[in-house]
Amino acid sequence: LSDALGSLFYYYRQRDRHEDAAAVLEERLQVDARRDGVEAAERDENEVRLAEQYEALGRYDEAEALLRPLVDLEANNGIGSGPIFKYGKFLAARGRYAEAEPYLRHAVERTDALVGADHRGYEFQRRELRKTLVALGRLPEPEPEVVDECECPIDWQDVYRLKKQGQRSEAIRLVQEGLAQRETVYGPESLVVADTLERLADLYTAKPRQEIPLRERAIAIYQKHLQISDRRIGATARALALDYSALDDLEEASRWALMAVESHQAASDRNLLLAITLDHLAELRRRADATDEALEYYRLSAEMWKSVRGEDSHEHLDARQQAAFCHLDLQNYEVAEHELLELVEHHSRLDDPESWSPRFTWALLERLYEETGRSEAARRAHEQVRTY
């Protein structure tokens, strides 16, 4: 039911039916509150989405009441930059620039630390911070913004406005026209054409069959001009891995995910994007029944999450748990038991009643004890499963 409500929410949101979208998301939050295994991060993300719908409806007090507890800069040191940025932008849109400035600045700094200044979101957040500083009189008025720097301009602000208004076909048409001009002026193998192809692919939301040819052409151009360490190669390869995964083509998805990992590693990236990509690659190899490969990628993923978010983070513990699961599937019982018991001890120190992870760890131990003929230990593990 929760997943169905989530799908219905996206349907309404894409059509700017904010009243319906808000109602569906309110119901989903109520359903999630009654079921087990909902991570705090998932709940927070849905509350941010609901706040966005309230803002679109002019229900500003309700939007702020949802956003404000999520973005305490002191209490939520592990939170991503997204909710912090959204709250800062919300305040700035209400003319509360002095309140908005620390949130926007914090979001920019955190995005830089997590994914790097080359990430597309970083520049967008930095621009919002600059607007706020101008409004506060701390920066001079900027020069009029050039819509596009090349000789065949595309008005990207107009493109994204059309997309937001649900006129996706018109937005795509504008970019396709600009792309044709750029191919004529710069040549079909130029970097500006590759960048345009990638941005055109982004307009086809959740349509991998339309996105894949554009991205494959873009990355072929990137590979002719750029080193593997260039973040454009990593970002496009990561997007292709997601596209092929959506089509259940696990081998192609794995190939592109591996290229994304290699790109991030060549760029000496030890950040959120590399951790996410390793997780995805491990999942793909698991789905392809290449459990030994999945095990290695989950191990690398756990190390990366520890570096990015800390050893107590859900992501680090989940990656360790998945690695133990792989050991269990491979019948490496001694190693699996050692890892799972270490996780049990770690969970007991954290004492997080909202996490489903301890329950899953005990369920894996129950299976391990059953497979190794230790019925009494399996019974005790099952009792632990029932306590969560």
PEDA-V63453 format. One record per backbone hydrogen bond with DSSP energy under -0.5 kcal/mol. CO is the residue of the C=O (numbers start at 1). NH is the residue of the N-H. E is the energy in kcal/mol with one decimal. If there is no record, write none. Layout:
BEGIN
{{CO,NH,E} {CO,NH,E}}
END
This chain:
BEGIN
{{1,5,-2.6} {2,6,-2.1} {3,7,-2.3} {4,8,-2.3} {5,9,-2.3} {6,10,-1.9} {7,11,-1.9} {8,12,-2.3} {9,13,-2.9} {10,14,-2.4} {11,15,-0.7} {12,15,-0.7} {12,17,-2.6} {13,16,-1.8} {16,18,-1.3} {17,21,-2.7} {18,22,-2.7} {19,23,-2.1} {20,24,-2.4} {21,25,-2.2} {22,26,-2.5} {23,27,-1.9} {24,28,-2.2} {25,29,-2.3} {26,30,-1.7} {27,31,-2.4} {28,32,-2.9} {29,33,-1.7} {30,34,-0.8} {31,34,-1.0} {31,35,-0.6} {32,35,-0.8} {37,39,-0.7} {39,43,-2.0} {40,44,-2.7} {41,45,-2.1} {42,46,-1.9} {43,47,-2.0} {44,48,-2.1} {45,49,-2.0} {46,50,-2.2} {47,51,-2.2} {48,52,-1.9} {49,53,-1.6} {50,54,-2.4} {51,55,-2.4} {52,56,-2.1} {53,57,-1.5} {54,59,-3.0} {55,58,-1.5} {58,60,-1.4} {59,63,-1.9} {60,64,-2.7} {61,65,-2.1} {62,66,-1.3} {63,67,-2.3} {64,68,-2.8} {65,69,-0.5} {67,70,-1.2} {67,71,-0.8} {68,71,-1.1} {69,72,-0.6} {71,73,-0.6} {72,76,-2.5} {75,77,-0.6} {76,79,-1.4} {80,84,-0.6} {81,85,-2.9} {82,86,-2.6} {83,87,-2.2} {84,88,-2.2} {85,89,-2.8} {86,90,-2.3} {87,91,-2.4} {88,92,-2.3} {89,93,-2.3} {90,94,-1.0} {91,94,-0.6} {91,96,-2.5} {92,95,-1.8} {95,97,-1.3} {96,100,-2.0} {97,101,-2.3} {98,102,-0.6} {99,103,-0.6} {100,103,-0.6} {100,104,-2.4} {101,105,-2.6} {102,106,-2.1} {103,107,-2.4} {104,108,-2.3} {105,109,-2.4} {106,110,-2.3} {107,111,-2.6} {108,112,-2.2} {109,113,-1.9} {110,114,-2.5} {111,115,-2.8} {111,116,-1.1} {112,116,-0.8} {114,272,-2.0} {114,273,-0.6} {116,119,-1.4} {119,122,-0.9} {119,123,-1.0} {120,124,-1.4} {121,125,-2.4} {122,126,-2.7} {123,127,-2.1} {124,128,-1.6} {125,129,-2.2} {126,130,-2.3} {127,131,-2.1} {128,132,-1.9} {129,133,-2.4} {130,134,-2.4} {131,135,-2.2} {132,136,-1.7} {133,138,-2.5} {133,139,-1.0} {134,137,-1.5} {151,153,-0.5} {154,156,-1.7} {155,159,-2.1} {156,160,-2.7} {157,161,-1.7} {158,162,-2.4} {159,163,-2.1} {160,164,-2.3} {161,165,-1.8} {162,167,-2.7} {163,166,-1.7} {166,168,-1.0} {167,171,-2.0} {168,172,-2.6} {169,173,-2.1} {170,174,-2.1} {171,175,-1.8} {172,176,-2.7} {173,177,-2.2} {174,178,-2.0} {175,179,-2.8} {176,180,-2.2} {177,181,-1.8} {178,182,-2.3} {179,183,-2.4} {180,184,-1.5} {181,185,-2.4} {182,186,-2.9} {182,187,-0.7} {183,187,-0.9} {187,190,-1.5} {190,194,-1.9} {191,195,-2.9} {192,196,-1.6} {193,197,-2.6} {194,198,-2.2} {195,199,-1.9} {196,200,-2.3} {197,201,-2.3} {198,202,-1.4} {199,203,-0.6} {200,203,-1.2} {200,204,-0.5} {201,204,-1.4} {203,205,-1.6} {204,207,-1.4} {207,210,-1.4} {207,211,-1.9} {208,212,-2.8} {209,213,-0.5} {210,214,-0.7} {211,215,-2.4} {212,216,-2.9} {213,217,-1.7} {214,218,-2.2} {215,219,-2.9} {216,220,-1.5} {217,221,-1.6} {218,222,-2.4} {219,223,-2.4} {220,224,-0.9} {221,224,-0.6} {221,225,-1.3} {222,226,-3.1} {227,230,-2.0} {230,233,-1.1} {230,234,-1.3} {231,235,-2.7} {232,236,-2.2} {233,237,-2.5} {234,238,-2.2} {235,239,-2.0} {236,240,-2.3} {237,241,-2.2} {238,242,-1.7} {239,243,-2.2} {240,244,-2.8} {241,245,-2.0} {242,246,-2.0} {243,247,-0.9} {244,249,-2.5} {245,248,-1.6} {248,250,-1.3} {249,253,-2.4} {250,254,-2.4} {251,255,-2.2} {252,256,-2.1} {253,257,-2.4} {254,258,-2.6} {255,259,-1.6} {256,260,-2.3} {257,261,-2.3} {258,262,-2.5} {259,263,-2.4} {260,264,-2.5} {261,265,-2.6} {262,266,-2.4} {263,267,-1.7} {264,269,-3.0} {265,268,-1.5} {268,270,-0.5} {271,275,-2.0} {272,276,-2.7} {273,277,-2.3} {274,278,-2.4} {275,279,-2.1} {276,280,-2.3} {277,281,-2.6} {278,282,-2.6} {279,283,-2.3} {280,284,-2.4} {281,285,-2.3} {282,286,-2.1} {283,287,-2.5} {284,288,-1.6} {285,290,-2.8} {286,289,-1.7} {289,291,-1.0} {290,294,-2.4} {291,295,-2.5} {292,296,-1.4} {293,297,-2.0} {294,298,-2.7} {295,299,-2.1} {296,300,-2.1} {297,301,-2.7} {298,302,-2.6} {299,303,-1.8} {300,304,-2.2} {301,305,-2.9} {302,306,-2.1} {303,307,-1.7} {304,308,-2.5} {305,309,-3.2} {305,310,-1.2} {306,310,-0.6} {310,313,-1.4} {313,317,-2.2} {314,318,-2.9} {315,319,-2.2} {316,320,-2.0} {317,321,-2.3} {318,322,-2.5} {319,323,-2.0} {320,324,-2.2} {321,325,-2.2} {322,326,-2.2} {323,327,-2.2} {324,328,-2.2} {325,329,-2.5} {326,330,-2.2} {327,332,-3.1} {328,331,-1.5} {331,333,-1.6} {332,336,-2.7} {333,337,-2.8} {334,338,-2.0} {335,339,-2.5} {336,340,-2.7} {337,341,-2.5} {338,342,-1.8} {339,343,-2.0} {340,344,-2.3} {341,345,-2.1} {342,346,-2.2} {343,347,-3.1} {344,348,-2.1} {345,349,-1.4} {346,350,-1.7} {347,351,-2.5} {351,353,-0.8} {352,355,-1.2} {356,360,-1.7} {357,361,-2.4} {358,362,-2.5} {359,363,-2.0} {360,364,-2.2} {361,365,-2.1} {362,366,-2.6} {363,367,-2.1} {364,368,-2.5} {365,369,-2.8} {366,370,-2.1} {367,371,-2.6} {368,372,-1.5} {369,374,-3.1} {370,373,-1.3} {373,375,-0.9} {374,378,-2.2} {375,379,-2.3} {376,380,-2.1} {377,381,-2.3} {378,382,-2.3} {379,383,-1.9} {380,384,-1.6} {381,385,-2.0} {382,386,-1.9} {383,387,-0.8} {384,387,-0.7} {384,388,-0.6} {385,388,-1.2}}
END
